[in-house]
Amino acid sequence: MLLASGCGARPQRAIGVSRGPAVHELVCDARKVVVRRLSPRQLPFTVRNLDGEPAMRVTRIPAPGILRGDGRVVTAAQFLDGRDGYCNAARKDRAAAIAIGFAAAVLSVTFGLRWLRARRSRDPYDRAYR
């Protein structure tokens, strides 16, 4: 069930790139934006998050603003203002995944108990799927 609860959950970080190049990483758990400078790179390149996992493929760097992972160019204030919406949506996605996992577990247990009851009765016409 733990595996099912993690499926489809949104990551707890949002990534953006600005001129410099600099990587802006919005971390939901810490409620902050981490800014890291990158060494000069040739386009296109891959940006990795703080854990070292690939997070975003950069094909262009905008002159003004921050290029987010979804392809939109926003100002620094808009990137920071998007934190609440992004982090709340990530929590809702995780809660929905947990609810689906719980429902699947309840259905599995219910079917298993009905199957055992039919098996114990030894009645060939008493089936678990009725």
C-alpha positions in Angstrom: 0.0 0.0 0.0 2.9 2.3 0.6 4.0 1.9 -3.0 0.5 2.8 -4.2 0.4 5.9 -2.1 3.5 7.3 -3.7 2.3 6.7 -7.3 1.5 9.9 -9.2 2.4 12.2 -6.4 3.8 15.5 -7.5 7.5 16.2 -6.6 8.0 18.6 -3.6 10.3 20.9 -5.6 9.8 23.2 -8.6 12.8 24.2 -10.8 13.4 27.3 -12.8 16.4 28.8 -14.7 17.4 32.4 -15.2 20.1 34.3 -16.9 23.6 33.7 -15.5 22.8 30.8 -15.6 21.2 30.4 -12.2 18.9 27.6 -11.0 16.0 28.5 -8.8 14.6 25.6 -6.8 11.4 26.1 -4.8 11.5 23.6 -1.9 8.0 23.0 -0.3 9.2 21.4 3.0 11.6 24.2 3.8 9.3 27.0 2.5 12.2 28.7 0.7 13.8 29.2 -2.7 17.3 28.0 -3.2 19.4 29.8 -5.9 22.5 28.1 -7.3 24.9 29.5 -10.0 25.9 27.1 -12.8 29.2 27.2 -14.6 28.8 28.4 -18.2 27.3 25.6 -20.3 26.4 25.0 -23.9 22.7 24.8 -24.7 20.9 22.4 -24.4 21.8 21.1 -20.9 20.1 19.2 -18.1 19.5 20.8 -14.7 19.7 18.5 -11.7 17.9 19.2 -8.4 19.6 19.3 -5.0 19.5 15.5 -4.8 21.4 15.1 -8.1 18.4 13.8 -10.1 17.6 15.3 -13.6 14.9 17.8 -13.2 14.7 20.0 -16.3 16.1 20.1 -19.9 17.1 23.7 -20.8 17.0 24.6 -24.5 16.9 28.4 -24.0 17.6 30.9 -21.2 15.3 34.0 -21.2 16.9 37.4 -20.9 14.4 38.7 -18.3 12.7 36.4 -15.8 12.8 32.8 -14.8 12.1 29.9 -17.2 10.0 27.3 -15.3 9.9 23.6 -15.9 6.5 23.9 -17.6 8.0 26.3 -20.2 6.5 29.6 -18.9 8.7 32.6 -18.3 7.8 34.4 -15.0 9.3 37.1 -12.8 11.1 36.3 -9.5 8.1 37.5 -7.6 5.7 35.3 -9.6 8.0 32.3 -9.1 7.9 32.9 -5.4 4.1 33.6 -5.3 3.5 30.3 -7.1 4.9 28.4 -4.0 1.6 28.1 -2.1 -0.4 26.9 -5.1 2.3 24.4 -6.2 2.9 23.1 -2.7 -0.8 22.8 -1.8 -1.5 21.0 -5.1 1.4 18.6 -4.3 -0.2 17.8 -0.9 -3.6 17.3 -2.5 -2.1 14.9 -5.1 -0.3 12.9 -2.4 -3.5 12.7 -0.3 -5.5 11.5 -3.3 -2.9 8.8 -3.9 -3.1 7.7 -0.3 -6.9 7.5 -0.5 -6.8 5.4 -3.6 -4.3 3.0 -2.0 -6.6 2.7 1.1 -9.6 2.0 -1.0 -7.7 -0.7 -2.9 -6.6 -2.3 0.3 -10.2 -2.4 1.8 -11.5 -4.0 -1.4 -8.8 -6.6 -1.4 -9.5 -7.5 2.2 -13.2 -7.7 1.6 -12.8 -10.0 -1.3 -10.4 -12.1 0.6 -12.7 -12.6 3.5 -15.6 -13.5 1.2 -13.5 -16.0 -0.6 -12.4 -17.6 2.7 -16.0 -17.8 3.9 -17.1 -19.5 0.7 -14.1 -21.9 0.9 -15.0 -22.9 4.5 -18.6 -23.6 3.7 -17.7 -26.3 1.1 -20.9 -25.5 -0.8 -20.0 -25.6 -4.5 -22.7 -23.0 -5.2 -21.5 -20.5 -2.6 -19.0 -18.4 -4.5 -17.0 -15.5 -3.3 -17.9 -13.3 -6.3 -21.7 -13.4 -5.6 
